[in-house]
Amino acid sequence: MRFKNNLKFTFYTLFLLLLATSCTSPKEEETPPNIIVFLVDDMGLMDSSVPFLTDANGNPKKYPLNDYYRTPNMEKLAKQGVRFTNFYAHSVCSPSRTSILTGQNSARHGVTNWINSESNNKTKFGPKDWNWKGLTKESVTLPKVLQKAGYKTIHVGKAHFGPHNSDGEDPLNLGFDVNIAGSSIGHPGSYYGKDGFGNIAGQKSRAVPGLEKYHGKDIFLTEALTLEANSAISQAKKEGKPFFLNMAHYAVHAPFHSDPRFSDNYKDSDKSKRAQAYATLVEGIDKSLGDIIQHVKDLGLGENTLILFLGDNGSDAPLPIENDYSSSSPLKGKKGNHWEGGMRVPFIASWVTPNKNTTIQGKLPIEQNGIQKQIGTILDFFPTLSQLANVEISEDVVLDGFNLKEQFSGKVNQKRDEEFLNHFPHGVHRSDYFTSFVKADWKVMYHYPVDNEEPKYELFNLKQDPFETENLADKNPGKLKEMMLILKNVMKENGAKYPEKDGVILELIVPE
């Protein structure tokens, strides 16, 4: 009799366990992940104590600039996640920011220059019909599709998606439920709360909006934005919604105002005062990263929150330029250049609290302390995050990127083309009127003949010459022609707009 009762109890217990499992498992599966895109303005590959470049054996290799900057929270994130050594963005900000939201190359969406708030800055020979107005209410954007899927979509910081009086001026028109401090401006009038972030200091044309409660206070802009971001995250949890946070800091863009919290760490260095100030901006960003990560953990959301850390273009640190090498050294060039230093940016992907046994992290496993050498780009965010969130995208929407799932797990994506097109048909920057194109180990650069009758070409083998020391355009005419033919087809596929001179459109010229 006792045996039968025990048997009944056992069967009853198993039944309850099965019932509980059947009730909880689908719920866990259906819980969408929170997503944080932590975007730093003008932060290049070398603006960190995390070494992103590797040696011949694929191991991280430190260079002098890595020893100058202090980014302990980036170091922690890299150890618990995967860092990319070859991650590309466009060479200036608005094209990159638009590409992150649309999943399209700048040549396709048409925002090929940074957007001037007041007037069309196509420059002298730039295409007349480039997309100066930026994103519109009709644009298909990542926050818009996540918003429709039930996400609380939050923008904090720099927007720069469109000029004054355009749809893109206000992130609320682009799929964000919340907009904190985002407008048409590309840099702050001031980083200091005592200056009202430009509102009090007479820099109203570039004053940061919407942070009035901090005006006159002794607080740095990076800190104010971090506090606001954490508050918005808490509100999303209170509402019971998954959140998408576009944490887009104004730092480390000029003006290079020193963050007093960290100034003592650099006062004895051999760098200039402006370079020291830049380093404080970098360290302030790192503190923000740590504070947001800790806040997410404190809310119990760490295992269900993905964070993607990156810069929007090459470094603009105020360091001397010597033979075209500067703040991205040993990479050649910096922000606005056609070389690697203008387009290679730091990128780290990680779960806030790694736990491979959770259902959601099982859907997107991320290698810990991983080094991913295969190319990745800002175009990959849209396809990666939309699939992670189980969002279906219409077949009419053109996406130029690839899902990063395999690369996050430490594998190589055999299906991606390993290409990146950076099209800048404008002037008045470090490199003017150019198109650069990377395909696997090779890179070609085309300089449009706006000042002379003949175009100029550059060709590099990035595997053998990662720092672009030897232009092979004259030595290897066969490869140059091959790369230019591929580039011409890619430009056509993207519907690229070309520079114009004396009424003539300056299309690519493939050498014979």
C-alpha positions as CSV (number, residue, x, y, z in Angstrom):
1,M,0.0,0.0,0.0
2,R,2.8,2.4,0.9
3,F,4.5,1.5,-2.4
4,K,1.4,2.4,-4.4
5,N,1.1,5.7,-2.5
6,N,4.8,6.5,-3.1
7,L,4.2,5.5,-6.8
8,K,1.2,7.8,-7.0
9,F,3.3,10.6,-5.4
10,T,6.1,10.0,-7.8
11,F,3.8,10.1,-10.9
12,Y,2.1,13.2,-9.4
13,T,5.4,14.9,-8.9
14,L,6.6,14.1,-12.4
15,F,3.3,15.5,-13.8
16,L,3.8,18.7,-11.9
17,L,7.3,19.0,-13.1
18,L,6.3,18.4,-16.7
19,L,3.5,20.9,-16.4
20,A,5.8,23.5,-15.0
21,T,8.4,22.8,-17.7
22,S,5.7,23.1,-20.4
23,C,4.6,26.4,-19.0
24,T,8.0,28.0,-18.5
25,S,10.0,26.8,-21.4
26,P,8.0,28.6,-24.1
27,K,7.9,31.7,-22.0
28,E,11.7,31.7,-21.8
29,E,11.9,31.1,-25.5
30,E,9.5,33.9,-26.2
31,T,11.3,36.5,-24.1
32,P,13.0,38.8,-26.6
33,P,16.6,39.9,-25.7
34,N,17.4,43.4,-24.7
35,I,19.8,45.1,-27.1
36,I,22.3,47.9,-26.4
37,V,24.3,49.5,-29.3
38,F,27.0,51.4,-27.5
39,L,28.2,53.8,-30.2
40,V,31.2,56.2,-29.6
41,D,31.7,59.2,-31.8
42,D,35.1,59.3,-33.5
43,M,36.6,56.4,-31.5
44,G,39.2,54.7,-33.6
45,L,40.8,51.2,-33.4
46,M,43.7,52.4,-31.3
47,D,41.8,54.6,-28.8
48,S,41.7,51.9,-26.2
49,S,43.8,49.8,-23.8
50,V,42.2,46.8,-25.6
51,P,44.5,45.6,-28.4
52,F,42.4,45.0,-31.5
53,L,45.3,44.3,-33.9
54,T,47.0,40.9,-33.9
55,D,50.4,39.5,-34.6
56,A,51.3,36.9,-37.3
57,N,49.9,34.1,-35.1
58,G,46.6,35.8,-34.5
59,N,47.3,36.9,-31.0
60,P,46.4,40.4,-29.7
61,K,49.4,42.8,-30.1
62,K,49.7,46.0,-28.1
63,Y,51.1,49.2,-29.6
64,P,52.1,52.4,-27.8
65,L,48.7,54.0,-28.0
66,N,47.1,51.0,-26.2
67,D,49.3,51.7,-23.2
68,Y,48.3,55.4,-23.2
69,Y,44.5,55.0,-22.9
70,R,42.7,53.6,-19.8
71,T,39.6,51.5,-20.7
72,P,39.3,48.7,-18.0
73,N,35.6,48.1,-18.7
74,M,36.3,47.6,-22.4
75,E,39.0,45.1,-21.3
76,K,36.4,43.2,-19.2
77,L,33.9,43.3,-22.1
78,A,36.5,41.9,-24.5
79,K,37.4,39.1,-22.2
80,Q,33.8,38.0,-21.8
81,G,32.9,38.5,-25.5
82,V,34.4,38.6,-28.9
83,R,36.4,41.4,-30.5
84,F,36.8,42.0,-34.2
85,T,40.2,42.9,-35.7
86,N,38.8,43.9,-39.1
87,F,35.5,45.8,-38.5
88,Y,34.6,48.6,-40.9
89,A,32.6,51.7,-40.7
90,H,32.4,54.7,-43.1
91,S,35.1,57.3,-42.8
92,V,32.7,60.0,-41.4
93,C,29.8,59.9,-39.0
94,S,26.4,60.5,-40.7
95,P,27.0,57.8,-43.4
96,S,27.9,55.3,-40.6
97,R,25.0,56.2,-38.4
98,T,22.5,55.9,-41.3
99,S,24.0,52.5,-42.3
100,I,23.6,51.1,-38.8
101,L,19.9,52.0,-38.8
102,T,19.2,50.9,-42.4
103,G,21.6,48.0,-43.0
104,Q,22.6,49.6,-46.2
105,N,25.9,50.9,-47.6
106,S,26.1,54.7,-47.9
107,A,26.3,54.5,-51.7
108,R,22.8,52.9,-51.6
109,H,21.1,55.1,-49.0
110,G,22.8,58.1,-50.4
111,V,24.1,59.8,-47.2
112,T,27.7,59.9,-48.4
113,N,28.9,62.9,-46.3
114,W,28.4,64.2,-42.8
115,I,25.2,66.2,-42.7
116,N,25.5,70.0,-42.1
117,S,22.5,71.1,-40.1
118,E,21.9,74.4,-41.9
119,S,22.8,73.9,-45.5
120,N,23.6,71.4,-48.2
121,N,27.3,70.6,-47.9
122,K,27.7,68.6,-51.1
123,T,30.9,70.6,-51.6
124,K,32.2,72.0,-54.9
125,F,32.2,68.9,-57.1
126,G,29.8,66.7,-55.0
127,P,26.7,65.1,-56.6
128,K,23.8,67.5,-56.6
129,D,21.3,64.8,-55.6
130,W,23.1,63.2,-52.7
131,N,20.9,62.5,-49.8
132,W,21.5,65.6,-47.7
133,K,18.1,65.3,-46.0
134,G,19.0,62.0,-44.5
135,L,16.5,59.5,-43.1
136,T,12.7,60.2,-43.3
137,K,9.6,58.9,-41.7
138,E,9.3,56.4,-44.6
139,S,12.7,54.9,-44.1
140,V,12.8,51.3,-43.0
141,T,15.0,51.4,-39.9
142,L,16.1,48.9,-37.3
143,P,14.4,50.7,-34.4
144,K,11.2,50.9,-36.4
145,V,11.0,47.1,-37.0
146,L,11.9,46.4,-33.4
147,Q,9.3,48.9,-32.3
148,K,6.6,47.0,-34.2
149,A,7.8,43.8,-32.6
150,G,7.1,45.2,-29.1
151,Y,10.4,46.7,-28.2
152,K,10.8,49.9,-26.2
153,T,13.2,51.8,-28.5
154,I,15.4,54.4,-26.9
155,H,17.8,56.9,-28.4
156,V,20.3,58.6,-26.2
157,G,22.9,61.2,-27.4
158,K,24.1,62.1,-30.8
159,A,21.6,61.5,-33.7
160,H,22.8,63.4,-36.8
161,F,20.4,61.6,-39.1
162,G,19.1,64.8,-40.9
163,P,19.4,68.6,-41.0
164,H,17.2,71.2,-39.3
165,N,13.5,71.0,-40.2
166,S,13.8,67.5,-41.6
167,D,12.3,64.2,-40.5
168,G,15.7,62.9,-39.5
169,E,16.3,65.8,-37.1
170,D,14.0,64.0,-34.6
171,P,14.7,60.3,-33.8
172,L,11.1,59.9,-32.8
173,N,10.3,60.0,-36.6
174,L,12.6,57.1,-37.2
175,G,11.2,54.4,-34.9
176,F,12.4,55.5,-31.5
177,D,9.8,55.8,-28.6
178,V,12.2,57.9,-26.6
179,N,14.7,60.6,-27.7
180,I,17.1,62.0,-25.2
181,A,19.5,64.7,-26.4
182,G,19.4,63.8,-30.1
183,S,19.0,66.3,-32.8
184,S,20.6,67.4,-36.1
185,I,23.8,68.5,-34.5
186,G,27.0,66.5,-35.0
187,H,28.9,67.7,-31.9
188,P,28.1,69.5,-28.6
189,G,28.6,73.2,-28.0
190,S,30.1,72.2,-24.7
191,Y,30.6,69.1,-22.6
192,Y,30.1,71.0,-19.3
193,G,26.8,71.2,-17.4
194,K,27.8,74.6,-16.1
195,D,27.7,75.8,-19.7
196,G,24.4,74.1,-20.2
197,F,26.1,71.9,-22.8
198,G,26.3,74.9,-25.1
199,N,23.0,76.5,-24.1
200,I,24.5,78.9,-21.6
201,A,27.9,79.2,-23.1
202,G,26.8,81.0,-26.3
203,Q,27.1,77.9,-28.5
204,K,23.4,77.5,-29.1
205,S,23.8,76.5,-32.7
206,R,25.4,73.3,-31.4
207,A,23.8,73.1,-28.0
208,V,22.7,69.7,-26.8
209,P,18.9,69.7,-26.4
210,G,16.7,68.3,-23.6
211,L,19.0,68.2,-20.7
212,E,17.9,71.3,-18.9
213,K,17.8,69.7,-15.5
214,Y,21.6,69.5,-15.6
215,H,22.2,73.1,-16.7
216,G,24.4,75.0,-14.4
217,K,25.5,71.9,-12.6
218,D,29.0,70.5,-12.2
219,I,28.4,67.4,-14.4
220,F,30.0,66.2,-17.6
221,L,27.9,65.4,-20.7
222,T,29.0,61.8,-20.8
223,E,27.8,61.3,-17.2
224,A,24.5,63.0,-17.8
225,L,23.7,60.9,-20.8
226,T,24.6,57.7,-18.8
227,L,22.3,58.7,-16.0
228,E,19.5,59.3,-18.5
229,A,20.1,56.0,-20.3
230,N,20.0,54.0,-17.1
231,S,16.7,55.7,-16.1
232,A,15.2,54.8,-19.5
233,I,16.3,51.2,-19.1
234,S,14.6,51.1,-15.7
235,Q,11.4,52.5,-17.2
236,A,11.4,49.8,-19.9
237,K,11.7,47.1,-17.3
238,K,8.9,48.7,-15.3
239,E,6.7,48.6,-18.4
240,G,7.6,44.9,-18.9
241,K,9.0,45.6,-22.4
242,P,12.3,44.4,-24.0
243,F,14.4,47.5,-24.9
244,F,16.6,48.5,-27.7
245,L,19.0,51.3,-26.6
246,N,21.0,53.3,-29.1
247,M,23.5,54.7,-26.7
248,A,25.2,57.2,-29.0
249,H,27.6,59.3,-27.1
250,Y,28.8,62.7,-28.3
251,A,32.2,61.9,-26.9
252,V,34.9,61.6,-28.1
253,H,34.2,64.2,-30.8
254,A,35.6,67.7,-30.6
255,P,35.6,70.1,-28.8
256,F,38.2,68.3,-26.8
257,H,37.0,69.4,-23.3
258,S,38.8,67.7,-20.5
259,D,36.7,65.5,-18.2
260,P,37.9,66.7,-14.8
261,R,37.1,63.2,-13.3
262,F,40.1,61.8,-15.1
263,S,42.4,64.7,-15.9
264,D,45.0,63.7,-13.3
265,N,45.6,60.4,-15.0
266,Y,47.2,62.1,-18.0
267,K,48.7,65.4,-16.7
268,D,52.3,63.9,-16.6
269,S,52.2,62.4,-20.1
270,D,54.3,63.8,-22.9
271,K,51.1,64.4,-25.0
272,S,49.6,67.9,-25.6
273,K,46.9,69.3,-23.5
274,R,44.3,68.6,-26.2
275,A,45.5,65.0,-26.5
276,Q,45.3,64.7,-22.7
277,A,41.7,66.0,-22.9
278,Y,40.9,63.5,-25.6
279,A,42.2,60.7,-23.3
280,T,39.8,61.9,-20.5
281,L,36.9,61.7,-23.0
282,V,37.9,58.1,-23.8
283,E,38.1,57.2,-20.1
284,G,34.7,58.8,-19.5
285,I,33.2,56.7,-22.2
286,D,34.7,53.6,-20.5
287,K,33.1,54.6,-17.2
288,S,29.8,55.0,-18.9
289,L,30.1,51.5,-20.4
290,G,30.8,50.0,-17.0
291,D,28.0,52.0,-15.3
292,I,25.4,50.9,-17.8
293,I,26.5,47.2,-17.7
294,Q,26.3,47.3,-13.9
295,H,22.8,48.9,-14.0
296,V,21.6,46.2,-16.3
297,K,23.0,43.5,-13.9
298,D,21.4,45.2,-10.9
299,L,18.0,45.0,-12.6
300,G,18.5,41.3,-13.2
301,L,18.6,41.7,-17.0
302,G,22.2,40.7,-17.6
303,E,21.7,37.3,-19.1
304,N,19.0,38.6,-21.5
305,T,20.9,41.7,-22.7
306,L,23.2,41.8,-25.7
307,I,25.7,44.7,-25.9
308,L,27.5,45.8,-29.1
309,F,30.3,48.3,-28.6
310,L,31.8,50.2,-31.5
311,G,33.1,53.5,-33.0
312,D,31.4,55.2,-36.0
313,N,34.6,56.0,-38.0
314,G,38.4,56.3,-37.6
315,S,40.0,58.1,-34.7
316,D,40.2,61.9,-34.6
317,A,42.5,62.2,-31.7
318,P,44.5,65.4,-31.8
319,L,47.9,63.8,-32.3
320,P,50.5,64.9,-34.9
321,I,50.3,63.5,-38.4
322,E,53.7,62.2,-39.6
323,N,53.9,60.7,-43.1
324,D,50.1,60.1,-43.1
325,Y,50.3,58.1,-39.8
326,S,48.7,59.5,-36.6
327,S,46.1,58.6,-34.0
328,S,45.3,55.2,-35.7
329,S,49.0,54.2,-35.9
330,P,50.2,51.7,-36.9
331,L,47.2,51.9,-39.3
332,K,47.6,54.6,-41.9
333,G,45.4,57.7,-41.8
334,K,42.6,58.7,-39.4
335,K,39.0,60.0,-39.6
336,G,38.1,61.2,-43.0
337,N,40.9,59.4,-44.8
338,H,40.6,56.7,-47.4
339,W,43.2,54.5,-45.7
340,E,42.5,51.9,-43.0
341,G,42.8,54.3,-40.1
342,G,39.8,56.2,-41.4
343,M,37.5,53.2,-41.5
344,R,38.6,50.5,-39.1
345,V,36.9,50.8,-35.7
346,P,36.8,48.9,-32.4
347,F,34.0,46.4,-32.2
348,I,33.1,44.1,-29.2
349,A,30.1,41.9,-28.9
350,S,29.1,40.3,-25.6
351,W,26.2,39.3,-23.4
352,V,26.1,41.5,-20.3
353,T,26.2,38.4,-18.1
354,P,27.4,35.4,-20.2
355,N,25.6,32.1,-19.5
356,K,25.6,29.7,-22.4
357,N,22.9,27.6,-20.6
358,T,20.1,30.2,-21.2
359,T,17.8,29.7,-24.1
360,I,18.4,33.2,-25.6
361,Q,22.2,32.9,-25.4
362,G,21.9,29.5,-27.0
363,K,20.3,31.2,-30.0
364,L,23.3,33.6,-30.3
365,P,26.3,32.0,-28.6
366,I,29.3,34.4,-28.3
367,E,32.8,33.2,-27.9
368,Q,34.5,34.4,-24.7
369,N,37.8,36.2,-25.0
370,G,37.4,35.6,-28.7
371,I,39.4,37.2,-31.6
372,Q,37.5,37.3,-34.9
373,K,39.7,38.1,-37.8
374,Q,37.1,37.8,-40.6
375,I,35.7,41.1,-41.8
376,G,32.6,42.5,-40.2
377,T,30.9,45.8,-40.9
378,I,28.2,48.2,-39.6
379,L,25.9,46.9,-42.3
380,D,25.7,43.6,-40.3
381,F,23.7,45.0,-37.4
382,F,20.3,45.1,-39.0
383,P,20.2,41.5,-40.3
384,T,21.9,40.2,-37.1
385,L,19.6,41.9,-34.6
386,S,16.4,41.6,-36.5
387,Q,16.8,37.8,-36.7
388,L,17.8,37.6,-33.0
389,A,14.6,39.4,-32.2
390,N,12.6,37.1,-34.5
391,V,11.5,40.1,-36.7
392,E,10.6,39.3,-40.3
393,I,11.8,41.8,-42.8
394,S,9.9,42.3,-46.1
395,E,11.6,41.0,-49.2
396,D,11.4,44.5,-50.6
397,V,13.9,45.8,-48.1
398,V,17.4,45.6,-49.4
399,L,20.1,44.8,-46.7
400,D,23.7,44.9,-47.6
401,G,25.1,43.2,-44.5
402,F,25.4,39.7,-43.2
403,N,24.2,37.9,-40.0
404,L,27.1,37.8,-37.5
405,K,25.9,34.8,-35.7
406,E,28.6,32.4,-36.9
407,Q,31.4,35.0,-36.4
408,F,30.2,35.7,-32.9
409,S,30.7,32.1,-32.0
410,G,34.3,32.1,-33.3
411,K,33.6,30.5,-36.7
412,V,34.0,31.9,-40.2
413,N,31.0,32.8,-42.3
414,Q,31.6,31.0,-45.6
415,K,28.7,32.8,-47.2
416,R,29.8,36.4,-46.8
417,D,31.6,38.3,-49.6
418,E,34.2,40.0,-47.3
419,E,33.7,43.3,-49.1
420,F,33.3,46.9,-47.9
421,L,32.6,49.9,-50.0
422,N,33.4,53.4,-48.7
423,H,32.1,56.1,-51.1
424,F,33.0,59.7,-50.5
425,P,32.2,61.9,-53.6
426,H,32.8,65.1,-51.6
427,G,35.6,67.4,-50.7
428,V,36.8,69.5,-47.7
429,H,38.0,66.6,-45.5
430,R,41.4,64.8,-45.0
431,S,40.8,62.8,-48.2
432,D,38.6,64.3,-51.0
433,Y,36.5,62.8,-53.7
434,F,37.4,59.2,-53.4
435,T,36.0,55.7,-53.4
436,S,37.7,52.8,-51.5
437,F,36.8,49.2,-51.8
438,V,38.0,46.2,-49.8
439,K,37.6,42.7,-51.1
440,A,39.2,40.0,-48.8
441,D,42.9,40.6,-48.8
442,W,42.9,43.4,-51.4
443,K,42.0,47.1,-51.3
444,V,41.7,49.6,-54.2
445,M,41.2,53.4,-53.9
446,Y,40.0,55.6,-56.7
447,H,40.6,59.3,-56.6
448,Y,38.3,61.3,-58.9
449,P,40.0,63.8,-61.3
450,V,38.5,67.0,-60.0
451,D,41.8,68.9,-59.9
452,N,43.4,67.3,-62.9
453,E,42.6,65.3,-66.0
454,E,43.6,61.9,-64.8
455,P,42.3,59.8,-61.9
456,K,44.7,58.4,-59.3
457,Y,44.7,54.8,-58.1
458,E,46.0,53.1,-55.0
459,L,46.2,49.3,-54.5
460,F,47.2,47.4,-51.4
461,N,47.5,43.8,-50.3
462,L,46.2,44.1,-46.8
463,K,47.3,40.6,-45.8
464,Q,50.9,41.2,-46.7
465,D,50.9,45.0,-46.1
466,P,48.2,45.8,-43.4
467,F,49.6,49.3,-42.8
468,E,49.4,50.3,-46.5
469,T,53.1,51.2,-47.0
470,E,53.4,50.1,-50.6
471,N,51.1,51.2,-53.4
472,L,51.0,48.3,-55.9
473,A,48.8,50.1,-58.6
474,D,51.7,50.4,-61.0
475,K,53.4,47.1,-60.1
476,N,50.3,45.0,-60.5
477,P,48.2,46.5,-63.3
478,G,46.3,43.2,-63.7
479,K,45.0,43.1,-60.2
480,L,44.3,46.8,-60.3
481,K,42.1,46.3,-63.4
482,E,40.4,43.3,-61.8
483,M,39.6,45.2,-58.6
484,M,38.3,48.3,-60.5
485,L,36.0,46.1,-62.7
486,I,34.5,44.6,-59.5
487,L,34.2,48.0,-57.9
488,K,32.4,49.4,-61.0
489,N,29.8,46.7,-60.8
490,V,29.4,47.2,-57.0
491,M,28.9,50.9,-57.6
492,K,26.2,50.2,-60.2
493,E,24.4,47.7,-57.9
494,N,24.3,50.3,-55.2
495,G,23.1,53.2,-57.4
496,A,26.1,55.3,-56.4
497,K,26.1,59.0,-57.1
498,Y,29.3,60.4,-58.7
499,P,31.1,63.8,-58.4
500,E,30.3,66.3,-61.1
501,K,32.6,68.8,-62.8
502,D,31.6,71.4,-65.4
503,G,28.3,69.6,-65.8
504,V,30.0,66.2,-66.5
505,I,29.5,63.2,-64.2
506,L,32.8,61.8,-63.3
507,E,32.2,58.0,-63.4
508,L,34.9,55.5,-62.6
509,I,37.5,54.9,-65.2
510,V,38.9,51.4,-65.4
511,P,42.6,51.4,-66.5
512,E,43.5,49.4,-69.6
